[in-house]
Amino acid sequence: MTLYVYKFGGTSVGSVERIKSVAEKVKKVQDQGDQIIVVLSAMSGETNRLIALAKEIQTQPTEREMDVLISTGEQVTVALLCMALHELGCKAVSYTGTQVRILTDSAFTKARIREIEGAKMRADLDAGKVVVVAGFQGVDELGNITTLGRGGSDTTAVALATALKADECHIYTDVDGVYTTDPRVEPKARRLNHITFEEMLEMASLGSKVLQIRSVEFAGKYNVALRVLSSFKEGCGTLITYEESQMESALISGIAFNRDEAKLTITGVPDLPGVAYKILGPVADANIEVDMIVQNIADDATTDFTFTVDRNNYQRAKAILEESCVALGARKVTGDNTIVKISIVGVGMRSHAGIASTMFKTLASEGINIRMIATSEIKISVVVDEKYLELAVRSLHSAFELDQIAEEA
Protein backbone atom coordinates (compact mmCIF):
# COMPACT_ATOMS: atom_id res chain seq x y z
CA MET A 1 0.00 0.00 0.00
CA THR A 2 1.38 3.40 -1.03
CA LEU A 3 0.99 6.54 1.07
CA TYR A 4 0.78 9.82 -0.81
CA VAL A 5 0.62 13.40 0.40
CA TYR A 6 -1.15 15.67 -2.12
CA LYS A 7 -1.04 19.44 -1.79
CA PHE A 8 -3.40 21.67 -3.77
CA GLY A 9 -2.78 25.42 -4.08
CA GLY A 10 -5.26 28.27 -4.09
CA THR A 11 -6.15 28.17 -7.79
CA SER A 12 -6.77 24.41 -7.50
CA VAL A 13 -9.48 25.04 -4.88
CA GLY A 14 -10.57 28.48 -6.13
CA SER A 15 -14.22 27.54 -6.65
CA VAL A 16 -16.76 24.89 -5.68
CA GLU A 17 -16.33 23.27 -9.10
CA ARG A 18 -12.57 23.00 -8.65
CA ILE A 19 -12.96 21.60 -5.15
CA LYS A 20 -15.25 18.93 -6.59
CA SER A 21 -12.62 18.19 -9.23
CA VAL A 22 -9.98 17.74 -6.51
CA ALA A 23 -12.33 15.38 -4.68
CA GLU A 24 -12.69 13.23 -7.81
CA LYS A 25 -8.91 13.06 -8.21
CA VAL A 26 -8.47 12.07 -4.57
CA LYS A 27 -11.21 9.42 -4.81
CA LYS A 28 -9.36 7.73 -7.69
CA VAL A 29 -6.28 7.34 -5.49
CA GLN A 30 -8.30 5.84 -2.66
CA ASP A 31 -10.17 3.54 -5.05
CA GLN A 32 -6.79 2.10 -6.10
CA GLY A 33 -6.24 1.00 -2.51
CA ASP A 34 -3.66 3.66 -1.64
CA GLN A 35 -3.67 5.94 1.38
CA ILE A 36 -3.74 9.70 0.95
CA ILE A 37 -3.30 12.85 3.00
CA VAL A 38 -4.47 16.05 1.32
CA VAL A 39 -3.06 19.47 2.27
CA LEU A 40 -4.96 22.54 1.07
CA SER A 41 -4.29 26.25 0.71
CA ALA A 42 -7.02 28.85 1.02
CA MET A 43 -9.08 29.69 -2.06
CA SER A 44 -7.14 31.93 -4.45
CA GLY A 45 -7.35 35.55 -3.32
CA GLU A 46 -8.79 34.72 0.09
CA THR A 47 -5.62 35.38 2.11
CA ASN A 48 -5.17 38.75 0.40
CA ARG A 49 -8.80 39.59 1.15
CA LEU A 50 -8.33 38.80 4.84
CA ILE A 51 -5.12 40.85 5.01
CA ALA A 52 -6.92 43.80 3.41
CA LEU A 53 -9.71 43.54 5.99
CA ALA A 54 -7.19 43.62 8.82
CA LYS A 55 -5.46 46.71 7.43
CA GLU A 56 -8.79 48.54 7.23
CA ILE A 57 -8.89 48.25 11.01
CA GLN A 58 -5.22 48.41 12.01
CA THR A 59 -2.41 49.92 9.92
CA GLN A 60 0.14 47.49 11.37
CA PRO A 61 -1.99 44.51 12.43
CA THR A 62 -0.96 42.64 15.56
CA GLU A 63 0.89 39.53 14.35
CA ARG A 64 -0.79 37.08 16.75
CA GLU A 65 -4.25 38.22 15.72
CA MET A 66 -3.19 38.28 12.09
CA ASP A 67 -2.40 34.57 12.30
CA VAL A 68 -5.78 33.86 13.89
CA LEU A 69 -7.42 35.70 11.00
CA ILE A 70 -5.57 34.41 7.95
CA SER A 71 -5.55 30.79 9.13
CA THR A 72 -9.31 30.70 8.60
CA GLY A 73 -8.95 30.56 4.82
CA GLU A 74 -7.62 27.01 4.87
CA GLN A 75 -10.26 25.95 7.41
CA VAL A 76 -12.90 26.73 4.78
CA THR A 77 -11.29 24.67 2.02
CA VAL A 78 -10.59 21.56 4.12
CA ALA A 79 -14.19 21.44 5.30
CA LEU A 80 -15.56 21.89 1.78
CA LEU A 81 -13.29 19.21 0.33
CA CYS A 82 -14.38 16.72 2.99
CA MET A 83 -18.00 17.48 2.15
CA ALA A 84 -17.25 16.89 -1.53
CA LEU A 85 -15.57 13.57 -0.68
CA HIS A 86 -18.51 12.52 1.50
CA GLU A 87 -20.80 13.27 -1.44
CA LEU A 88 -18.72 10.83 -3.52
CA GLY A 89 -19.02 8.13 -0.86
CA CYS A 90 -15.47 8.55 0.55
CA LYS A 91 -14.71 8.53 4.23
CA ALA A 92 -12.78 11.69 5.00
CA VAL A 93 -11.91 13.85 8.00
CA SER A 94 -10.59 17.43 8.10
CA TYR A 95 -8.10 18.91 10.56
CA THR A 96 -6.72 22.37 11.20
CA GLY A 97 -3.05 22.70 12.08
CA THR A 98 -4.05 22.96 15.73
CA GLN A 99 -6.21 19.82 15.68
CA VAL A 100 -3.60 17.64 14.01
CA ARG A 101 -1.02 19.36 16.20
CA ILE A 102 1.60 20.71 13.89
CA LEU A 103 3.80 22.15 16.62
CA THR A 104 5.74 25.30 15.68
CA ASP A 105 7.78 27.99 17.34
CA SER A 106 6.08 31.26 18.29
CA ALA A 107 7.31 33.43 15.41
CA PHE A 108 3.88 34.66 14.29
CA THR A 109 3.37 35.03 10.49
CA LYS A 110 6.62 33.14 9.80
CA ALA A 111 6.66 30.20 12.21
CA ARG A 112 8.82 27.12 11.72
CA ILE A 113 7.65 23.56 12.29
CA ARG A 114 9.22 21.74 15.23
CA GLU A 115 7.22 18.53 15.47
CA ILE A 116 4.15 16.78 14.06
CA GLU A 117 2.07 14.30 15.99
CA GLY A 118 1.18 11.63 13.45
CA ALA A 119 -0.67 9.02 15.54
CA LYS A 120 -4.16 10.46 14.95
CA MET A 121 -3.61 10.72 11.17
CA ARG A 122 -2.13 7.22 11.00
CA ALA A 123 -5.18 5.80 12.80
CA ASP A 124 -7.52 7.58 10.36
CA LEU A 125 -5.57 6.29 7.36
CA ASP A 126 -5.67 2.75 8.70
CA ALA A 127 -9.42 3.14 9.11
CA GLY A 128 -9.72 3.87 5.38
CA LYS A 129 -10.23 7.62 5.67
CA VAL A 130 -8.82 10.41 3.54
CA VAL A 131 -7.09 12.86 5.89
CA VAL A 132 -7.49 16.51 4.84
CA VAL A 133 -5.20 18.98 6.61
CA ALA A 134 -5.18 22.77 6.51
CA GLY A 135 -1.86 23.94 5.16
CA PHE A 136 0.12 27.04 6.12
CA GLN A 137 -0.63 26.80 9.85
CA GLY A 138 0.26 25.22 13.16
CA VAL A 139 0.17 25.83 16.90
CA ASP A 140 2.84 26.84 19.39
CA GLU A 141 3.45 25.36 22.84
CA LEU A 142 1.07 27.89 24.42
CA GLY A 143 -1.79 26.94 22.10
CA ASN A 144 -1.53 30.03 19.90
CA ILE A 145 -2.40 29.63 16.22
CA THR A 146 0.63 30.30 14.01
CA THR A 147 1.16 30.56 10.26
CA LEU A 148 4.21 29.56 8.23
CA GLY A 149 4.50 32.49 5.82
CA ARG A 150 3.61 32.80 2.16
CA GLY A 151 3.63 29.45 0.39
CA GLY A 152 3.64 27.66 3.74
CA SER A 153 1.21 24.98 2.57
CA ASP A 154 4.05 23.46 0.51
CA THR A 155 6.08 23.18 3.70
CA THR A 156 3.12 21.64 5.56
CA ALA A 157 2.80 18.95 2.88
CA VAL A 158 6.50 18.06 2.92
CA ALA A 159 6.56 18.02 6.73
CA LEU A 160 3.56 15.66 6.86
CA ALA A 161 5.19 13.42 4.24
CA THR A 162 8.30 13.32 6.42
CA ALA A 163 6.46 12.64 9.68
CA LEU A 164 4.35 9.81 8.23
CA LYS A 165 7.07 8.45 5.92
CA ALA A 166 5.00 8.93 2.77
CA ASP A 167 6.23 7.36 -0.44
CA GLU A 168 5.84 10.57 -2.42
CA CYS A 169 4.66 14.14 -1.93
CA HIS A 170 2.77 15.66 -4.86
CA ILE A 171 2.49 19.45 -5.14
CA TYR A 172 -0.39 20.38 -7.45
CA THR A 173 -0.21 23.89 -8.89
CA ASP A 174 -1.37 25.82 -11.96
CA VAL A 175 1.73 24.71 -13.91
CA ASP A 176 2.51 21.15 -14.98
CA GLY A 177 6.03 20.99 -13.62
CA VAL A 178 9.35 22.79 -13.36
CA TYR A 179 10.46 24.37 -16.63
CA THR A 180 13.90 25.19 -18.00
CA THR A 181 12.82 28.84 -17.62
CA ASP A 182 9.62 30.87 -17.46
CA PRO A 183 7.58 30.00 -20.61
CA ARG A 184 6.14 33.51 -20.58
CA VAL A 185 9.63 34.84 -21.35
CA GLU A 186 10.88 31.97 -23.53
CA PRO A 187 8.08 30.08 -25.31
CA LYS A 188 10.56 27.31 -26.16
CA ALA A 189 11.02 26.45 -22.47
CA ARG A 190 10.71 22.72 -21.76
CA ARG A 191 9.34 20.86 -18.78
CA LEU A 192 12.00 18.97 -16.85
CA ASN A 193 11.24 15.33 -16.04
CA HIS A 194 13.75 15.31 -13.19
CA ILE A 195 15.66 17.90 -11.21
CA THR A 196 17.82 17.59 -8.09
CA PHE A 197 17.05 19.15 -4.71
CA GLU A 198 20.18 21.28 -5.08
CA GLU A 199 19.10 22.63 -8.46
CA MET A 200 15.52 23.25 -7.32
CA LEU A 201 16.78 25.02 -4.19
CA GLU A 202 18.95 27.30 -6.29
CA MET A 203 16.16 28.00 -8.76
CA ALA A 204 13.68 28.73 -5.96
CA SER A 205 16.12 31.11 -4.27
CA LEU A 206 16.98 32.81 -7.57
CA GLY A 207 13.46 33.72 -8.60
CA SER A 208 11.58 30.59 -9.70
CA LYS A 209 8.15 30.76 -8.03
CA VAL A 210 7.06 27.13 -8.53
CA LEU A 211 7.88 25.97 -4.99
CA GLN A 212 8.42 27.71 -1.67
CA ILE A 213 12.13 27.54 -0.84
CA ARG A 214 11.55 26.23 2.70
CA SER A 215 9.60 23.25 1.37
CA VAL A 216 12.50 22.32 -0.92
CA GLU A 217 14.97 22.63 1.97
CA PHE A 218 12.74 20.42 4.11
CA ALA A 219 12.31 17.81 1.38
CA GLY A 220 16.04 17.70 0.70
CA LYS A 221 16.94 17.42 4.38
CA TYR A 222 14.65 14.43 4.92
CA ASN A 223 14.92 12.97 1.40
CA VAL A 224 11.20 13.25 0.58
CA ALA A 225 10.55 12.53 -3.10
CA LEU A 226 8.75 15.62 -4.37
CA ARG A 227 6.72 15.84 -7.57
CA VAL A 228 5.27 19.04 -9.09
CA LEU A 229 2.13 18.53 -11.20
CA SER A 230 -0.75 20.48 -12.69
CA SER A 231 -4.21 20.45 -11.14
CA PHE A 232 -5.74 21.14 -14.52
CA LYS A 233 -4.14 18.66 -16.93
CA GLU A 234 -2.78 15.15 -16.76
CA GLY A 235 0.94 14.44 -16.87
CA CYS A 236 3.87 13.08 -14.92
CA GLY A 237 5.11 16.51 -13.81
CA THR A 238 8.64 17.02 -12.51
CA LEU A 239 10.23 14.70 -9.93
CA ILE A 240 12.66 16.33 -7.48
CA THR A 241 15.13 13.89 -5.90
CA TYR A 242 18.82 13.56 -5.15
CA GLU A 243 21.31 13.55 -8.01
CA GLU A 244 21.13 10.54 -10.29
CA SER A 245 23.57 9.26 -12.90
CA GLN A 246 21.09 9.96 -15.70
CA MET A 247 21.33 13.66 -14.91
CA GLU A 248 25.12 13.86 -15.20
CA SER A 249 25.07 14.54 -18.93
CA ALA A 250 22.99 17.71 -18.57
CA LEU A 251 25.22 20.77 -18.26
CA ILE A 252 22.45 23.21 -17.34
CA SER A 253 18.98 22.37 -16.05
CA GLY A 254 17.42 25.80 -16.06
CA ILE A 255 17.61 29.57 -16.16
CA ALA A 256 16.13 31.57 -13.28
CA PHE A 257 15.75 35.32 -13.05
CA ASN A 258 14.68 37.92 -10.54
CA ARG A 259 13.26 41.27 -11.57
CA ASP A 260 13.11 42.60 -8.00
CA GLU A 261 16.78 43.61 -7.77
CA ALA A 262 18.52 46.91 -7.06
CA LYS A 263 22.22 47.73 -6.87
CA LEU A 264 24.04 50.12 -4.53
CA THR A 265 27.68 51.23 -4.64
CA ILE A 266 29.76 53.20 -2.14
CA THR A 267 33.02 54.46 -3.65
CA GLY A 268 36.29 55.66 -2.16
CA VAL A 269 35.95 53.82 1.14
CA PRO A 270 39.25 53.62 3.11
CA ASP A 271 40.55 50.06 2.69
CA LEU A 272 40.84 49.08 6.36
CA PRO A 273 39.96 45.95 8.38
CA GLY A 274 36.27 45.84 9.31
CA VAL A 275 35.10 48.19 6.58
CA ALA A 276 32.74 45.59 5.08
CA TYR A 277 31.02 45.21 8.44
CA LYS A 278 30.74 48.98 8.86
CA ILE A 279 28.99 49.16 5.48
CA LEU A 280 26.70 46.13 5.79
CA GLY A 281 26.11 46.12 9.56
CA PRO A 282 23.64 49.05 9.55
CA VAL A 283 21.88 47.53 6.52
CA ALA A 284 21.47 44.22 8.37
CA ASP A 285 20.29 46.05 11.50
CA ALA A 286 17.46 47.48 9.38
CA ASN A 287 16.46 43.88 8.50
CA ILE A 288 17.40 44.36 4.84
CA GLU A 289 18.80 41.27 3.17
CA VAL A 290 21.87 41.65 0.96
CA ASP A 291 22.37 39.35 -2.02
CA MET A 292 25.39 39.71 -4.33
CA ILE A 293 28.52 41.54 -3.09
CA VAL A 294 31.51 42.82 -5.09
CA GLN A 295 34.52 44.68 -3.67
CA ASN A 296 37.22 46.34 -5.80
CA ILE A 297 40.48 47.64 -4.35
CA ALA A 298 41.94 50.78 -6.00
CA ASP A 299 45.60 51.89 -6.14
CA ASP A 300 44.97 54.75 -3.70
CA ALA A 301 44.21 52.37 -0.77
CA THR A 302 40.45 52.83 -1.11
CA THR A 303 37.79 50.36 -2.11
CA ASP A 304 34.55 50.47 -4.05
CA PHE A 305 31.88 48.28 -2.44
CA THR A 306 28.80 47.15 -4.40
CA PHE A 307 25.88 44.98 -3.27
CA THR A 308 22.33 44.17 -4.32
CA VAL A 309 19.10 44.28 -2.31
CA ASP A 310 15.44 43.65 -3.02
CA ARG A 311 14.03 46.54 -5.06
CA ASN A 312 11.42 47.25 -2.37
CA ASN A 313 14.26 48.02 0.06
CA TYR A 314 16.26 50.17 -2.35
CA GLN A 315 15.41 53.62 -0.98
CA ARG A 316 15.83 52.58 2.66
CA ALA A 317 19.16 50.88 1.97
CA LYS A 318 20.38 53.88 -0.02
CA ALA A 319 19.55 56.26 2.85
CA ILE A 320 21.45 54.04 5.29
CA LEU A 321 24.43 53.84 2.94
CA GLU A 322 24.52 57.63 2.54
CA GLU A 323 24.82 57.97 6.32
CA SER A 324 27.64 55.40 6.32
CA CYS A 325 29.34 57.31 3.50
CA VAL A 326 29.69 60.38 5.71
CA ALA A 327 30.80 58.35 8.75
CA LEU A 328 33.44 56.42 6.76
CA GLY A 329 34.75 59.40 4.82
CA ALA A 330 33.89 57.75 1.49
CA ARG A 331 33.44 59.67 -1.77
CA LYS A 332 29.85 58.99 -2.83
CA VAL A 333 26.92 56.58 -3.04
CA THR A 334 25.34 55.57 -6.34
CA GLY A 335 22.48 53.22 -7.06
CA ASP A 336 20.43 51.58 -9.79
CA ASN A 337 16.99 50.00 -9.41
CA THR A 338 16.59 49.06 -13.08
CA ILE A 339 18.63 45.85 -13.02
CA VAL A 340 17.79 42.14 -13.02
CA LYS A 341 19.63 39.02 -11.94
CA ILE A 342 19.83 36.10 -14.36
CA SER A 343 21.20 32.73 -13.28
CA ILE A 344 22.04 29.46 -14.99
CA VAL A 345 21.72 26.39 -12.75
CA GLY A 346 22.92 22.82 -13.18
CA VAL A 347 24.73 20.03 -11.33
CA GLY A 348 26.56 19.37 -14.61
CA MET A 349 28.75 22.41 -13.90
CA ARG A 350 30.72 20.31 -11.43
CA SER A 351 32.27 18.15 -14.14
CA HIS A 352 32.27 20.40 -17.21
CA ALA A 353 34.54 23.33 -18.00
CA GLY A 354 33.60 26.29 -20.16
CA ILE A 355 30.12 26.96 -18.78
CA ALA A 356 30.96 30.49 -17.64
CA SER A 357 32.76 31.37 -20.87
CA THR A 358 29.76 30.18 -22.91
CA MET A 359 27.45 32.32 -20.82
CA PHE A 360 29.62 35.42 -21.09
CA LYS A 361 30.25 34.96 -24.82
CA THR A 362 26.50 34.59 -25.46
CA LEU A 363 25.67 37.79 -23.60
CA ALA A 364 28.53 39.69 -25.26
CA SER A 365 27.33 38.63 -28.72
CA GLU A 366 23.99 40.31 -27.96
CA GLY A 367 25.65 43.50 -26.72
CA ILE A 368 24.59 42.86 -23.12
CA ASN A 369 26.96 44.31 -20.51
CA ILE A 370 27.43 42.35 -17.28
CA ARG A 371 27.37 44.54 -14.15
CA MET A 372 28.09 41.89 -11.49
CA ILE A 373 28.94 38.18 -11.36
CA ALA A 374 28.49 35.58 -8.60
CA THR A 375 29.16 31.84 -8.76
CA SER A 376 28.68 28.68 -6.74
CA GLU A 377 29.32 25.03 -7.45
CA ILE A 378 26.12 24.66 -9.50
CA LYS A 379 25.14 28.20 -10.53
CA ILE A 380 26.40 31.36 -12.21
CA SER A 381 24.49 34.59 -11.67
CA VAL A 382 24.93 37.88 -13.50
CA VAL A 383 23.37 41.31 -13.06
CA VAL A 384 22.37 43.13 -16.26
CA ASP A 385 20.18 46.06 -17.21
CA GLU A 386 16.48 45.25 -16.90
CA LYS A 387 15.79 46.08 -20.55
CA TYR A 388 17.90 43.08 -21.62
CA LEU A 389 16.09 40.47 -19.52
CA GLU A 390 14.08 38.68 -22.21
CA LEU A 391 16.87 38.85 -24.80
CA ALA A 392 19.39 37.45 -22.31
CA VAL A 393 17.14 34.59 -21.17
CA ARG A 394 16.24 33.55 -24.71
CA SER A 395 19.85 33.73 -25.91
CA LEU A 396 21.14 31.65 -23.01
CA HIS A 397 18.30 29.15 -23.37
CA SER A 398 19.34 28.60 -26.99
CA ALA A 399 23.09 28.60 -26.29
CA PHE A 400 22.77 25.78 -23.76
CA GLU A 401 20.28 23.91 -25.98
CA LEU A 402 17.62 23.77 -23.28
CA ASP A 403 14.95 23.70 -25.96
CA GLN A 404 16.27 20.25 -26.96
CA ILE A 405 15.37 18.60 -23.63
CA ALA A 406 12.88 15.78 -24.21
CA GLU A 407 9.66 15.81 -22.19
CA GLU A 408 7.75 12.72 -21.13
CA ALA A 409 4.08 12.52 -21.96
N, C-alpha and C positions, 0 to 999 in steps of 0.2 A: 504493500500500500504506500502510495506516494503522498507526502504532505507538501502542499503549495501555500505560499503567501502571495495573494494578489493585492496590489494597491491600485486604486482608481483615483485619478486627479479630478479637479473641479469641473473641467469640461465634460468628463466622462459621466458625471452625475449631475449635469447642469439643468436637467428637466426630468419630469416624471417619466417621459418616454425613454430617456437615456438610462434612468435608474432601472426601469423594467428590462432594458436590453442587457444591462450588467447582470441582473438576476438570472436571465436566460443563459448567459455565458457561465455563470457560477454553477447553475443547475447541471449543465453538461459535465462539468468536472466531477461533481458529486455522483452523478449517474454512472460514471466510469468506475466508481468505487474508490476514488481518491478522497483524501481529506483536504479541506481548504479553510484558510483564515483570510478574511477580506478586510483590508484597511482602506478607509475612505477619507477624502478631503471634503471640505464644505463645497456646496454648489458654487460654480464659477461666479465670481463677483460678490459673493456673500460676505467674505471676510472684509473686503474693502468697504462694503455697505456698513458693516458694524463699526469699523474704525471711524468712518465719517460721522456716524451717529455719536460716538464718544466725543469727537472733537467739536461737535456742536454744543456740547455741555461743558467740556473742560479742554482748554487749549493744549495742555500737556497732561493727558490722562494718566491717572495713577496706574502703575504697571500691574499691580496685583488685581485690581478691578478690571483692567484691560484683558487680562487672561481669562477671568471669569466670563467676560462678555464674548470674546472672539472664539472661545472653545465651544460655544453653543452651535456654531455652524455645522460642525461635524456630527453633533448629537442628532441633528435633523436628518442628515443623510443616512446614518447607520440605522435609525429607526425605520425610515422609508424603505431602505433596501430589504430589511428583514420582513417588512409587510409584503413586499413584492415577492420574496422567496416563499413566504407562507402561502401566498396566492397560487404559487406554482406547485404547492404540495411538498416543499422542502422544510425540514426542521432547521430553524436558525435562531440565533440569539445575539442581541447587540450589547456592546459594552462601551462605556466611555473610558478614557484613560484612567480615571479614578477607580472605576468599578473593577477593571481588570488588573489594577494596581501596577501601572507603569511608573515606577519610583524615579523621581528626578531630583536634582538639586533645586535650590530656591531662587535661581536667577530668572525672575519673571520675564516673559516675552522671548527669552533665548535660553531656556533651561536645557540641561544635558541629562540624558538617561543614565541612571546608576544601576538599576536592577528591574527585572520583570518577573512577576510571579506567574508561572505558567501552569500550575496545577489545575486551576479552574478551567482554563481553555483546553487543556489536555483531556480532562474528563468530558467536556462537551463534545470534543472531536470523537472521542471513543464511543460516545452515545449517538453518533451519526448526525451531529448538528454542524451546520455552517456557523463559524464564529465570525462576527462582524464587529470590528474594533474601530473606534474613532481615532483617526490619525492626528498628529500635530500636538498632542496634549498628554499630560501626565499629572502626577500629584507629588508634592514634596512630603517630607517626614512629618510636617505639622498638619497635613491634610489640605493644604492650599492647592487649588487648581493651577497648573503651570502650562505654558505652551513652549514649543521647541523652535520657534522662529519660522520665517518664510520657507516653504518647501519641507517643513518638518514631518509631513506624512510619509515621505520617502524614508526618512530615518526611522519612524515608527515601524514601518513594514520590515526593514532590514533587521531592526532590533528584535522584533517578534520572530523572524525567521531564525535568528541566532539562538534565541532563548528556547525555542521549541525544536531546534535542529531540523528545520525544513529542508527539503531536497532542493528547492529552487524558490527564488523570490522574483515575481513578475511585476514590473512597474508599467502600468498601462497609462499612456498619455495621448496627446493629440498628434503625435508623430509616430512613425512605425519603426523607430530604431535610432541608433546613433549614426550620423552621416559624416562623410569625409570633411564637409564644411556645411555652412548654412545654405540650403537649396535656394533661399530667397536671394542670395548674393551670387551663387554659382549654380545655375540650373543643371549643370552636369554632375553635381555632387552625387555620390553613391552611398547607399546604406552599407554599413560594415556588418558582416556576419559575426565577427568576434572582435573584441578589443580587451586589452589587459586593464586591471585595476589601476596600474600606474598611469597608463595613457588616459584613461577616463578621468582620473583625479586631476591630471594636468589640464585636460580640456575643460573640465568643470571649473577649475580655478582661473582659467584664462579667458573665460567668457561664454563657453557652451552652456546653454540653459536647460539641457535635457534632464539632468539629475542634480539634486542638491548635493553639494560637495561633502557635507557631513555624512550623508547616506553612503557615498562611495568609500569614504574613509572607514566607516563602520563595517561595510561589506568586505573590504580588503583585509581589515584587521582580523576578522573572524572567518574569512574564506567562505562567504556566502555567495553562491552562484547567483548572479543578478542578470535578469533579462528585461530589456526595454522593448515594449510592444505598443501597437496602436489599439485604442478602444474601438476604432471605427472601421478597420479593415483587417482581414486575416493576413497572417504572415508569421515568420519565425522570429522577427525582430533582431535585436543585437544581444549576444551573450557576452557578459563581462566576467572574466575569470583571471586566474594567474597566467603568466606567459606560457605559451605552448610552442612546440617546435615548428608547427605549421605557420606561426606568425613570423618566424625569423627572417623570411625572405622579404617581408614588407619593410621598406626603408622608412616611410612616413605613413601614419594611419589617418591623420587628419590635420586640418588647419582651423585654429580657433582665433577669434578676434574679440576685442573689447573696445567699444566706442566711448566708454565713460572714463577716458583718461585725460589727465592734464599734466603738464611738465613745468617744473620750477627750477631755476638756476640761481645760485648766489656766487658771484665772481669776486676774485681778489681776496679770498679769505686767507689770513696768515696760516701757513702750513705748520701747525704745531700739534703735539699729541693731544687727543681729546676733542679736536675740532669737530669731528663727525658727530660726536655726542652732543656738543653744544648747538649744532644745527638741528639735529633730528630729535633731541630730547624734548624741547618745547612742543614740537609737532605731535610727538607721541603722547605728551601730557594732555593735549587737546583731543585725544582719542581719534586721531587721524592716522589711518594706515598708509604706510609708504610701500610702494611696489619696487620698481626698478631704480637702481642707484648707480651713478657714474661719477668718478672723481678724477680730475686731470690736474697734474702738478705742473706749474709753470716754472720758467728759469729764474724768476724773481722771488722764489721761496713763498709763493702764494698758490692757492688751489682754487679751481672752479668746481663746485659741487652741484650736481644735478640729480633730481629724483622725480618720480611720478606719484600722483595721488589720484583718487577718484575725483571726477570732474565736479561732483557736488561739493567737494571740500576745497576746491581750488582757491576761492577768495579768502576763506579762513586761513588756509595754509600760507597763502601769499602774505597776508597781514602779519602772521607770526614770523615769517622769514624776514620781513622788512624790519621788524624789531630786532631780530638777531643780527641783521646786517649792521645796524648801528652799534650794537654791543660788541661785535667782533671786529669792528673796524674794516669791514669788507667794502668793496667798491659799489656794487649794485645788485638788485634782484630783478630778474626777468622771468616771464612766464608765458605759457602757451596752452590754451584750452581747446585747441582745434587739432588735436593729434589722436591717433588710434594705435593700439598695440595689436600686432599680428604675430601669431606663433605657429610653427610647425611642430608636430608631436609624433613621436614614434620610437618604440623600443629598438627598431632596426638601426638607430643612430649609434648604438653601442658597438656594433661590429662593422660599420661601413664608414669610410672616409669620404670627404668631399660634399657632405650634406650642406654645410654652411656656405661653401663656395658656390654651390648650385643656387642656393637661395639668394645670395648677394648678387650673383651674375644676372639672375632672372629679374630682380628688381632694378638693377642698373640698366638693363636693356630696355626697360619701360620708362626710364628717366625718373625713377622714384628714389629720392634721397633718404637714407637711413639716418635718423636722429640719435637713436640709442640702440644698444644690443645687449641682450642677456641670454645666458645659456645654462642648461643643466644637462644631465646625462641623457635625457630623452626629449629635450625641447630646445628650440632656438626662438627667441622672441625679439622682434624689432619694433621700434616706434617710428611711424611715418606720419606725414600730413594726412588729415582726415579725408581730404578730397581724393586721395589715391587708394582708399580702402578697397573698393570693388575691383579695380584694375589689379591691385596687388594680389588679392585672394584668387582671382581667376587665373592670373599668370602663374602663380605658384602651384595651383591645383593642376594645371596642365603640365608644368615642368616636372612635377613628381609623378605624373601619370596616374593621378588618383581617380580620373574618370574611367580608367581601365579595370578597376576593381570589380570582380564578378559578384553579383548579389544572388542569394538563394531565393527561391520562390516563396 
